Amino acid sequence: MLKKRLIGVLVVKNGLVVQSIGFRHYLPVGRPTVAVEYLNRWGIDEILLVDISATAEGRSPDCAMIAELAPFCLVPLAAGGGVHNLKDMEKLIRSGADKVVLQSALFREPDLLREGARHFGRQCMVVSIDARQKNDGSYETLSTGLLPTGHTPADLARMAEDRGAGEIFINSVDRDGSQKGYDAELISQVCKAVSVPVIACGGAGHAKDFVTPFLCGAAAAAAANYFHFTEHSVILAKRFLHGQSLPIRLDSHASYEGASFDEKGRLAKKEDRFLEKLRFEYIPEEII
């Protein structure tokens, strides 16, 4: 059985990783190289980086940034933002990206996804879909998180698969930065519409939230803000998933096996009698 994956999302704006809230407000987090290095150390399964400045400014991808952080990334790296043609894809891959993320280019250049899949393989093609719920309860997709496309998430996912997408990245605009948990209905609709792996994103605020995408059929759960602002975030999420009997890779140095957690999903304090015992436990000097 294939392992379920946890994916760290890095939203980059003006060269810095930022915290995104509703696709409208952005707060600085830090340098991309530092974020990539720490996610790797914490045991993340993959990293997905999107340079939203490149898309907004209409420029090509920042391949220098990808080349700078690639040596720190020991897991698969997907990169997007500013991809306009096959040359941009090739530059990203040569700079160190394992996969290319497409979104607005799907509407601007309808054949680009098909050409990319033919040249680099569909395993390299990730299509990002931003979706929000309308007043009537149905869902619509947005280009760059703002402009309606006229397609439902399920229809757009099917279209992307037909054109050569190897994975679908579905992101809830409503849940972005909300910490209210993933949108189960949205994820279920997209998973039922396609046969390729689906990555769900938007709303994670607690380790238990990561269970929802997998119960809905997703192959991976992604998050940005949760991994930036929660201590031991990756390991705690994986320990919780492992406790729910979900197939997850848990091979970090600290697995927190047998640990207990508080209502916010953080490591709970050990009992006083256990801590008191440690005060007087004799630990002999190590001989090397």
N, C-alpha and C positions, 0 to 999 in steps of 0.2 A: 504494500500500500504506500502511495506517495505521501510524504510528510506535508502537513499544512505549513504555510509560511507566514512569517511576520515581516512586513516590509516597512522600513523607515522612509518617510517622505521628507525631502528637503525642498522647500519653496524658497527660491533665490530671487531677490530683488535688489538691483543696483550692487551686485557682487556680494551681498550678505544673505545668510539664511534668516528668514523672517517667520514670525508667528502670524498665521492667517486667521482672520475672524470674519466669516461670512463673505469671503472674497472681496471685502471692501476696506478692511482695516488691517494694517500690517505693523508689527512691532519687531525690532531687531533682536536676533538670537545670537549670531556670531558668524565666524568665518566658516565657509563650507568644508575646508580641509579638517578643521577641528571637529566639526559635527560628524563627518565621515569616519574619522579615526575613532571617536568614542562609540559610535554605533557598532563598528566592527568589534571593538573590545567588549562590548556588552552582549554580543551574541546575536545580532540581527541577521536575518536570513538573506535579505536583499535590500538595496537602496534605490529609490526612485527620485531623481532630481529634476525639477522643472524650473527653468529660468524664465519667470514671467516678464522680466524686463525686456528680454529679447523679442518676445511676441508683441508686447506693447509698442516697442520702438521700431518693429519691422526689420530688425537686423538679423544676421546669421547667428548661430549658436556660439557661445563663448567657449571655444574648444581649448583655449589656454587654461581656463579654470578646470575643465575636465581633466586635462593632462596633469595639472598640478595636484589634484586630489586623488587621481587614479592609483598612485603608488600606495596610498593609505587604505585603499578599498580592496579587501580580500574576499568579497562576496559579489555576486552579480550586480552590475550597475546599469540602470536604465536612465537615459538622459533625454530631455526634451526642451522645447522652447526655441522658436526661431528657425525651425526646420522648414525650408522652402523647396528643396530639390534633393536629388540623389547625392549630389556633391556634399551637401550639408550632412546627410546621413553618413557618408563615407568618412568625413572629417571627424565626426563624433566617435565613430567606431575606432578609427585609427588613433584617436586621442585617449582611448581607454574605456569607452562605453561598451557594454555587452548588448544593450538593446536601445532602440530609439522610440521615443514617445511622440505620438502625433495627436493633434486635436484640431485646431483651426485649419491646419493644412488639409484636413480631410474634406473640407468644404471649398477651400481655395483652389486646390489641385486634386480633383477627384481620382485621378489615376496614379497619384504619387504613392499611395499605400500599396497598390498592386505592383508597381514597379519596384518598390523597396523590398517587398516579399520575394519577388523574382530574383533580385540581385543578391540579397543578403540572407534570405530565408525568412519564413514567417515567424520563426522563433525569436527574431530580432524586433518584430513589429508589435508595439504596445499602443493601443488606441485609448486615449483618455476621454471619458465622457463626463461632463458636468451636468447634473440634473437637479431640478427643484420641483416641489409639489405645488400644484396650482390650487386655487380656491375650491375647485370641484373635486379635489382629491386625486386627480390624475397627475401624471408626471410629464414634464417637458425638458428638453435638453437645451443647453446654452453654449454658445461659442465663447471661449475665454471667460466663462462664468457669468456673462452679462447679456449677450444677445441671443434671443430665441432662434432656434434652427428650424422649427417646424416639424421635428421628429420626436417621437417618444424614445426613452432610453432603450427599450427592447428593440424597436425598429432600427435605431442607429447601431446597436450592437450587432444585429444580424447583418446589416449592410457592411459593417467593418469586417466581420468574419468572412463574408463572401468575397471581399476585396483582398484578403490575405492577412488579417490581424491574427497574431499568435496568442494575444492576451487582451482582455478588456479591463481597463481601469475605470471603475465607476465611483464617482465622487459626489456626495450629497452637499449641495450648496447650502441648504437649510441647516444641516448639522455641523458644517465647518466651524471648528473652534467652540462649539456649544457645550461639549462634554456631556451630551444627553444620550449618548449611545448611537449605534449604527441604525440606519433606516432599513429595517428587515424587509418591508414590502418592496422597496426599490431594488434591493439586492436580489430578492427572490425572482422578480420579474426579469431581470437581466440574465440571471443564471439559467432560467428556464428557456430563454430565447436562443442561447448559443451553446455550442459544444466545446469551445475553447475555454481555458481557465479564466476565471473572473477574479479580479482584485477589488476588494471593497474598501472604501475610505470615507471618512467624515463622521465625527461624533465621539470618538473614543475618549473616555474620561476616567475609566476604571478598568482594572485587569479583567473583570468579568464581562465587560463589553465585547471583548474579542471573541467570545463564544458565538455571538449572534451571526456573524458572516459565515462561519463554518456550518452552522445549523441550516443556513439558507442555501448552501451549496457552493459557496465561494472557495476557491483554492488558496486564497491568501487574504489576510487582513492587513490593511495599511493604516498608518497614523503618522502625524507630524508633531503636533503640539504635545501630545501625551508623552512621547519619547524624549522631548526636550526638557520638560518641566517636572517629571516624576522620577524620584530616586530609584535606582535599580530597575528601571521601567521594563526593559526587555526581558530580564530574567524573571521578574515578578509575573509578567503577563504569561510567559511560557510555563512557569510553575503552576499557575492557575489552570491553564489549558490542559496541562499534563494531568492535573488532578481531576479534570472532567473527562478523562480517558480519550482525549483527542490526540491523534498522531502528530506530535510536534518534536522538532529537533531540540534537545536539551542537553548540550554537551559543554556548557561553560564551566569555569572553575568553581563558581558558587552556584549551586542548584537550589538552595534553600529547601531541600527535602525535609519534610516534617515541620516546616516553619508554620506559624500561624499569622494571620493578617487581621488588621483592624477594619472598620466599616468603610474606610476610604481606599482599601486595597494596599495599604502600606504594611511593612513588616511590623508585627506587634512586639511590644516589649516582653522580654523573657520574665518569668516569675521571679520574685525577689529571692526566694530560697535557692533558685538555680544560680542567680548572679552572686549571692552571698557565698555559695560554695566555691565559685571561681576565685574569690579573693584569697582563699587559703589553699588552693590546689597547688601542689609542688610540681613545677615543670623543670626537669633536669636540663642543665646546659647542653646544648647540642655539640657533639664532637665531630668535626669534619676531617 
